[in-house]
């Protein structure tokens, strides 16, 4: 056996040994990393599109209406039945205005 034949056998077997690890990394990327990055992108767009007067729910479950937005320190003031509360913009999780404004079926 020549030295070239030995190196070719070693390369083929080492590649086949790493194939399952490469497949795991690819699957991990498509099922874990890619959806998470899409979700973050959608959340960023959601917070950017918020408007005054929108009915929202915070991540802690407080329902209210957006009455003031401060872009400087990224806070919002939400009016609830108990009064006005100041929150970070990232604390808003759902906009109820869009959720309840489903078009009527014909």
URCOR-V795499 format. One record per helix or strand of 2 or more residues. SS is the DSSP state (helix for helix, strand for strand). FROM is the first residue (numbers start at 1). LEN is the number of residues. If there is no record, write none. Layout:
ss = (SS	SS)
from = (FROM	FROM)
len = (LEN	LEN)
This chain:
ss = (helix	strand	strand	strand	strand	helix	strand	helix)
from = (3	55	63	75	83	89	92	96)
len = (46	4	8	6	6	3	4	5)
